[in-house]
Amino acid sequence: MDFDTLDTMRTNHPAWKLLRADSAALIASFLWHAFALPNARSITQEALTEKLEDTLYVLRQQYGDELYPRAARDYLNDWAAPERGWLRKFYLPGDDRPWFDLTPATEKALSWLDKLGDSSFIGTESRLVTLFELLKQVISGSEHNPELRIQELEQQRNEIDAEIMAIRNGKLSLLDSTAQKERFQQIVQLSRELLSDFRQVEHNFRQLDRNVRERIALWNGAKGDLLMQVLGERDAITESDQGRSFRAFWDFLMSQSRQEEFSRLLEKLLSLDAIAETQPDSRIKRIHYDWLEAGEYTQRTVAQLSQQLRRFLDDQAWLENKRIMEILHNIEHHAIALKKAPPEGDIMDISDAQPQIMLPCERPLYTPPVKAQIIQQILEQGDESIDIDILFSQITVDKSRLVRNIRKELQTRSQITLHELVSLYPLQQGLAELVTYIQLASESATATFDECSSESIYWFTATGEEKMARINTVIFTRAQEIINGTE
């Protein structure tokens, strides 16, 4: 809570702006009695306008017509404006009537104002007991040592046994009226805070839904990128501490047995004399139904988000299929035009007229690279009387020429051996050209070396001397692809 943060919140936060508004008393009192006090979630514009008109009529009768001269609907629309943010105005699916609901910021402001008033009874003992119980739950639930957990459970069992024995002996300890009122006050406060939490979770999902709609409307990229971002934000909310707590609470509340037990306990609580003296609000009896209604709103927002994503996928798939059909129709139109006036020569070139079958067993096994061993030694001055002409007399073999030879022969046959290939295309550069052929075969995924047979390769040197090399049979097959001089 530094100065800059608080100064920004004073200017921009809806709750702070409500407290600074000239008509803050009217806004807070009306919204408290219309929404917070009866635990109302959503109210139609017609019903809320009627309530505000009644409130304005009473105030004008007491303080004059000049106090709030505008119409009730104008006030509601002004409070729901984006620059105010005190009410949320929306339309339900299938309903053309405007609805209003509190925003989380307004609910925080109303809760803070409610706590400003002087309370006739402030309970501390029950909150201390609750704090102590929560502390024990955290420590017990975080203990990894099984022995300590067992000791703690045995201690609890001993305490329960001692309490049972005391009751059997006629020593029944009961909460006095003060303790009962104190705990009931805490129950009411927690019940209202739960409704506020529902509004905050719903607001987070609704904000995510709004962002998704804006992105879908402006998105021109791939579907996968958009879905990754959207689902990532949704998971960030659902997997957050707030989201996990809401999911666990919702599962607990949806249990029929829990609802019946909660109703039974509430009815028994309100029948106590000490609680009846406080004249509790009768709406506390159905507080768990208010929770269900609030949770349903949150679940509906999540369902709308999923529906929006599904609609986006369907629209994108429809557009892609439509584009594919347009391309196919264009191909058909061009084919019909070619049928009536076929052009001369080739229409198009197809690189491969048959599928390529690459079996896993045809792939060469992994060969670890040879690591050169560098021996460190002192360099000595060499003999300068070395004939360097040999460096300029190296032979460079044109791989592309050898590749063309292989391709040309494989066009008319399924395979050819290196011996047959050399017979058709004699070696022009001797041993260097032969080694290049072997290199191409070793780099190919389809060429094979038959170690069970061998073949003799003959060639003539520049001086006319015949040379011969005996190697394992090398077989080139048609399925090979040779690109840019490599096989």
C-alpha positions in Angstrom: 0.0 0.0 0.0 2.4 2.7 -1.2 1.4 6.2 -2.1 1.3 5.8 -5.9 -0.8 2.6 -5.7 -3.3 4.2 -3.4 -3.4 7.4 -5.4 -4.2 5.4 -8.5 -6.9 3.4 -6.7 -8.5 6.6 -5.4 -8.9 7.8 -9.0 -9.7 4.6 -10.8 -11.1 2.0 -8.5 -14.9 1.8 -8.6 -15.3 1.2 -4.9 -13.2 4.2 -3.9 -15.0 6.3 -6.5 -18.4 5.3 -5.0 -17.3 6.5 -1.6 -16.1 9.8 -3.1 -19.3 10.4 -5.1 -21.6 13.3 -4.1 -24.6 10.9 -4.0 -22.7 8.1 -2.2 -25.3 8.0 0.6 -28.1 7.4 -2.0 -26.1 4.8 -4.0 -24.9 2.8 -1.0 -28.2 2.8 0.9 -30.3 1.9 -2.2 -28.0 -0.9 -3.4 -27.7 -2.3 0.1 -31.4 -2.6 0.5 -32.0 -3.8 -3.1 -29.2 -6.3 -3.4 -27.0 -7.0 -0.4 -29.6 -7.2 2.4 -32.0 -9.6 0.6 -29.1 -11.5 -1.0 -30.5 -10.7 -4.5 -28.3 -11.6 -7.4 -30.0 -10.1 -10.5 -32.9 -7.7 -10.8 -34.7 -6.6 -14.0 -34.4 -3.0 -15.0 -38.2 -2.5 -14.6 -38.2 -3.9 -11.0 -35.1 -2.0 -9.9 -36.3 1.2 -11.5 -39.6 0.9 -9.5 -37.6 0.4 -6.3 -35.4 3.4 -7.0 -38.4 5.6 -7.8 -40.0 4.7 -4.5 -36.7 5.6 -2.7 -36.4 8.9 -4.5 -40.0 9.8 -3.8 -39.4 9.3 0.0 -36.2 11.4 -0.1 -37.9 14.2 -2.2 -40.7 14.3 0.3 -38.3 14.8 3.1 -35.6 17.0 1.5 -37.2 18.6 -1.5 -37.4 17.9 -5.2 -34.1 19.5 -6.0 -32.1 16.9 -4.1 -32.2 14.2 -6.8 -34.0 15.7 -9.8 -33.1 13.1 -12.4 -35.3 10.1 -13.4 -34.6 6.7 -11.7 -33.7 5.0 -14.9 -31.1 7.7 -15.7 -29.5 7.1 -12.3 -29.3 3.4 -12.9 -27.8 3.8 -16.4 -25.2 6.2 -14.9 -24.3 3.8 -12.2 -23.8 1.0 -14.7 -21.6 3.2 -17.1 -18.1 1.9 -17.6 -16.6 5.0 -15.9 -18.6 4.2 -12.8 -18.6 0.4 -12.6 -21.0 0.2 -9.6 -23.7 -1.9 -11.4 -23.5 -4.5 -14.2 -26.1 -4.1 -16.9 -26.6 -7.2 -19.0 -29.0 -9.3 -21.0 -29.8 -13.0 -20.3 -29.9 -15.4 -23.3 -33.4 -15.4 -24.8 -34.5 -12.4 -22.8 -34.6 -8.8 -24.3 -35.1 -7.2 -20.8 -32.1 -5.5 -19.2 -30.9 -6.9 -15.9 -28.8 -5.4 -13.2 -26.4 -6.9 -10.6 -23.8 -5.6 -8.2 -20.1 -5.6 -9.2 -17.5 -7.0 -6.9 -16.1 -3.6 -6.2 -19.5 -2.2 -5.1 -20.0 -5.2 -2.8 -16.6 -4.5 -1.2 -17.6 -0.9 -0.6 -20.9 -1.9 0.9 -19.3 -4.5 3.1 -16.7 -1.9 4.3 -19.5 0.6 5.1 -21.5 -2.0 7.0 -18.5 -2.7 9.2 -18.1 1.0 10.0 -21.2 1.1 12.0 -21.1 0.5 15.8 -22.0 -3.1 16.6 -23.9 -3.8 19.8 -22.1 -7.0 20.2 -18.6 -7.9 19.2 -17.6 -11.5 19.7 -13.9 -12.4 20.2 -14.0 -15.8 21.9 -15.6 -17.6 19.0 -13.1 -16.1 16.5 -10.2 -17.1 18.8 -11.5 -20.6 18.9 -12.0 -20.7 15.1 -8.4 -19.3 14.7 -7.1 -22.0 17.0 -9.0 -24.8 15.2 -7.8 -23.5 11.8 -4.2 -23.4 13.1 -4.5 -27.1 14.2 -6.0 -28.1 10.9 -3.1 -26.6 8.9 -0.5 -28.1 11.1 -2.1 -31.5 11.2 -2.8 -31.5 7.5 0.8 -30.6 6.7 2.4 -33.2 8.9 4.3 -35.8 6.9 5.4 -38.0 9.9 2.8 -40.8 10.3 3.8 -41.4 13.9 2.9 -37.8 14.9 -0.4 -38.0 13.0 -1.3 -41.2 14.8 -0.4 -39.6 18.2 -2.5 -36.6 17.4 -5.5 -38.7 16.4 -5.1 -40.9 19.5 -5.1 -37.7 21.6 -8.3 -36.6 20.0 -9.8 -40.0 20.6 -8.9 -39.8 24.3 -10.4 -36.3 24.6 -13.7 -37.6 22.9 -13.7 -40.6 25.2 -13.3 -38.3 28.3 -16.1 -36.1 27.1 -18.4 -39.1 26.6 -17.6 -40.4 30.1 -18.3 -36.9 31.6 -21.7 -36.8 29.8 -22.5 -40.3 31.2 -21.7 -39.1 34.6 -24.1 -36.2 34.3 -21.5 -33.4 33.5 -22.9 -31.9 30.3 -21.0 -28.7 29.2 -23.2 -26.4 27.1 -22.5 -23.1 25.4 -24.0 -20.1 27.2 -26.2 -17.5 25.4 -23.2 -15.2 24.8 -21.2 -17.9 23.0 -24.3 -18.9 21.0 -24.9 -15.3 19.8 -21.2 -14.9 19.1 -21.0 -17.9 16.9 -24.3 -17.1 15.1 -23.0 -13.6 14.3 -19.9 -15.2 12.8 -22.1 -17.6 10.7 -24.1 -14.7 9.3 -20.9 -12.8 8.4 -19.3 -15.8 6.7 -22.5 -16.5 4.8 -22.5 -13.0 3.3 -18.8 -13.2 2.5 -19.4 -16.4 0.6 -21.9 -14.6 -1.7 -19.3 -11.9 -2.3 -16.7 -14.6 -3.3 -19.2 -16.0 -5.8 -19.5 -12.6 -7.5 -15.7 -12.2 -7.6 -15.2 -15.7 -9.2 -18.0 -15.0 -11.7 -16.5 -11.6 -12.5 -13.1 -13.3 -13.3 -14.7 -15.8 -15.6 -16.9 -13.2 -17.3 -13.8 -11.0 -17.9 -12.1 -14.0 -19.5 -15.2 -14.6 -21.6 -15.2 -11.0 -22.8 -11.5 -11.2 -23.7 -12.1 -14.4 -25.7 -14.9 -12.8 -27.7 -12.7 -9.8 -28.5 -9.8 -12.1 -29.6 -12.1 -14.3 -31.7 -13.5 -11.3 -33.5 -10.1 -9.9 -34.4 -8.1 -13.2 -34.8 -6.6 -14.0 -38.2 -4.0 -16.6 -37.2 -4.1 -20.3 -36.6 -6.7 -21.8 -34.4 -4.2 -23.7 -32.3 -2.4 -20.5 -31.2 -5.6 -18.8 -30.1 -6.9 -21.9 -28.2 -3.5 -22.2 -26.5 -3.8 -18.7 -25.1 -7.5 -18.9 -24.2 -7.3 -22.3 -22.5 -4.1 -21.2 -20.7 -5.9 -18.2 -19.2 -8.9 -20.4 -18.3 -6.7 -23.0 -16.6 -4.9 -20.2 -14.8 -8.2 -19.2 -13.2 -9.6 -22.7 -12.6 -6.3 -23.9 -11.2 -5.7 -20.9 -9.0 -6.3 -21.1 -5.3 -9.6 -19.2 -5.7 -10.7 -21.5 -8.5 -9.8 -24.7 -6.7 -11.5 -23.5 -3.6 -14.7 -22.6 -5.5 -14.7 -26.0 -7.3 -14.4 -27.9 -3.9 -17.0 -25.7 -2.3 -19.4 -26.3 -5.3 -18.9 -30.1 -5.1 -19.6 -30.0 -1.4 -22.7 -27.9 -1.8 -24.2 -30.0 -4.6 -24.4 -33.0 -2.3 -28.1 -33.7 -1.5 -27.2 -35.1 1.9 -25.1 -32.0 2.8 -28.0 -29.7 1.8 -30.4 -31.6 4.0 -28.0 -31.7 6.9 -27.3 -27.9 6.5 -31.1 -27.2 6.5 -31.6 -29.3 9.6 -28.8 -27.6 11.5 -30.0 -24.1 10.5 -33.5 -24.9 11.6 -32.2 -26.2 15.0 -29.9 -23.2 15.4 -32.7 -20.6 14.8 -34.9 -22.4 17.4 -32.5 -21.7 20.2 -33.7 -19.1 22.7 -30.5 -17.1 22.7 -30.6 -16.9 18.9 -34.3 -16.0 18.8 -33.7 -13.1 21.1 -31.5 -11.5 18.4 -34.4 -11.6 16.0 -32.4 -13.0 13.1 -33.3 -12.3 9.5 -35.6 -15.0 8.2 -33.6 -15.2 4.9 -30.8 -16.9 6.8 -32.9 -20.1 6.6 -32.4 -20.3 2.8 -28.8 -19.0 2.6 -27.6 -22.2 1.1 -30.1 -21.9 -1.7 -28.7 -18.4 -2.3 -25.3 -20.0 -2.6 -26.7 -22.5 -5.1 -28.2 -19.7 -7.2 -24.9 -17.7 -7.1 -22.9 -20.8 -8.0 -25.3 -21.5 -10.9 -24.5 -18.1 -12.3 -20.8 -18.8 -12.1 -21.2 -22.2 -13.8 -23.4 -20.7 -16.5 -20.6 -18.2 -17.3 -18.1 -21.0 -17.7 -20.6 -22.9 -19.9 -21.0 -19.8 -22.1 -17.2 -19.6 -22.4 -17.0 -23.2 -23.6 -19.9 -22.6 -26.0 -18.1 -19.6 -27.5 -15.0 -21.7 -28.1 -17.0 -24.4 -29.7 -18.8 -21.9 -32.0 -15.4 -20.5 -33.0 -14.1 -23.9 -33.9 -17.3 -24.7 -35.9 -17.1 -21.4 -37.8 -13.4 -21.9 -38.6 -14.0 -25.5 -39.8 -16.9 -24.3 -41.9 -14.7 -21.6 -43.5 -11.9 -24.0 -44.2 -14.2 -26.5 -45.7 -15.8 -23.8 -47.9 -12.4 -22.8 -49.1 -11.5 -26.4 -50.0 -14.7 -26.8 -51.9 -14.0 -23.5 -53.8 -10.6 -24.9 -54.8 -12.0 -28.2 -56.0 -14.7 -26.4 -58.0 -12.0 -24.3 -59.6 -10.0 -27.4 -60.5 -13.2 -28.9 -62.1 -13.8 -25.8 -64.1 -10.2 -25.8 -65.4 -10.4 -29.5 -66.2 -13.6 -29.0 -68.3 -12.0 -26.0 -70.1 -8.9 -28.2 -70.9 -11.2 -31.0 -72.2 -12.7 -28.7 -74.8 -9.4 -27.2 -75.9 -6.5 -29.3 -74.7 -3.2 -27.4 -74.9 -0.2 -28.8 -76.7 2.7 -30.3 -74.8 2.8 -31.1 -71.1 0.3 -29.5 -68.8 2.1 -30.1 -65.6 5.0 -32.0 -64.1 4.6 -34.5 -61.4 7.8 -35.3 -59.5 6.7 -38.7 -58.1 4.1 -40.8 -59.8 4.1 -43.4 -57.1 4.2 -43.5 -53.3 7.5 -43.9 -51.5 7.7 -46.7 -49.1 10.3 -46.2 -46.4 10.4 -49.2 -44.0 11.9 -48.8 -40.6 14.4 -51.6 -41.2 15.8 -49.8 -44.2 17.1 -47.0 -42.1 20.8 -47.3 -41.2 21.8 -47.9 -37.6 23.3 -45.2 -35.6 27.1 -44.9 -36.1 28.9 -43.0 -33.3 31.2 -40.3 -34.7 34.9 -40.9 -34.6 36.6 -38.7 -32.1 39.9 -37.4 -33.2 42.7 -37.8 -30.7 44.9 -34.8 -30.6 48.3 -35.3 -29.2 49.9 -32.2 -27.8 53.5 -31.9 -28.7 56.0 -29.2 -29.4 56.0 -28.0 -33.0 59.3 -28.1 -34.8 60.3 -26.1 -37.8 59.7 -28.1 -40.9 61.7 -28.6 -44.0 61.0 -25.9 -46.5 62.2 -28.0 -49.4 58.9 -29.7 -49.8 57.3 -30.0 -53.2 53.9 -28.3 -52.9 52.8 -29.1 -56.4 51.0 -32.2 -55.0 48.5 -29.8 -53.2 47.4 -28.4 -56.5 47.0 -31.7 -58.3 44.1 -33.0 -56.2 41.2 -34.5 -58.1 37.7 -33.2 -57.5 34.9 -35.6 -58.4 31.6 -34.2 -59.7 29.0 -35.8 -57.5 26.1 -34.4 -59.5 27.3 -36.4 -62.6 27.4 -39.6 -60.6 23.9 -38.9 -59.2 22.6 -38.4 -62.8 24.1 -41.7 -63.8 22.3 -43.5 -61.0 19.0 -41.8 -61.6 19.1 -42.4 -65.3 19.5 -46.1 -64.9 16.9 -46.5 -62.2 14.3 -45.0 -64.5 14.2 -48.2 -66.5 14.9 -50.8 -63.7 14.1 -51.2 -60.1 17.7 -51.7 -58.9 21.3 -51.8 -60.3 24.6 -52.9 -58.8 27.7 -50.7 -58.8 29.5 -53.2 -61.0 26.7 -52.8 -63.7 26.7 -49.1 -63.3 30.5 -48.8 -63.8 30.2 -51.1 -66.9 27.8 -48.6 -68.4 29.6 -45.5 -67.2 33.3 -46.3 -66.9 35.3 -44.6 -64.2 36.9 -41.4 -65.5 38.7 -40.4 -62.4 39.7 -43.8 -61.1 39.7 -44.7 -57.5 38.5 -41.3 -56.4 35.3 -41.7 -58.5 34.8 -45.2 -57.1 35.1 -44.0 -53.5 32.5 -41.3 -54.3 30.1 -43.9 -55.5 30.5 -45.8 -52.3 30.1 -42.6 -50.3 26.8 -41.9 -52.1 25.6 -45.4 -51.3 26.5 -45.2 -47.6 24.6 -41.9 -47.3 21.5 -43.3 -49.0 18.6 -44.7 -47.0 17.8 -47.3 -49.7 21.2 -48.4 -51.1 22.5 -51.6 -49.6 25.8 -53.4 -49.1 25.7 -57.1 -49.6 28.4 -58.5 -47.3 27.8 -62.0 -48.5 28.9 -61.3 -52.1 31.6 -59.2 -53.7 32.2 -57.7 -57.1 35.3 -56.5 -59.0 35.5 -53.0 -60.4 37.9 -52.3 -63.2 39.2 -49.0 -64.6 42.2 -47.6 -66.5 44.6 -44.9 -65.3 45.7 -41.9 -67.3 48.7 -43.9 -68.5 46.5 -46.8 -69.8 47.3 -49.1 -66.9 44.3 -51.3 -65.8 43.4 -51.3 -62.1 41.0 -53.5 -60.2 39.3 -53.1 -56.8 37.3 -55.9 -55.0 34.5 -54.6 -52.8 31.2 -55.9 -51.3 28.3 -55.8 -53.7 26.6 -52.3 -53.7 23.0 -52.2 -54.9 21.1 -49.0 -55.7 17.3 -49.2 -55.6 14.6 -47.0 -57.3 13.1 -45.6 -54.1 16.1 -43.4 -53.4 15.8 -39.6 -53.5 18.9 -37.7 -54.5 18.8 -33.9 -53.9 21.6 -31.5 -54.5 24.3 -34.1 -54.9 23.4 -36.2 -51.7 21.4 -39.3 -51.6 
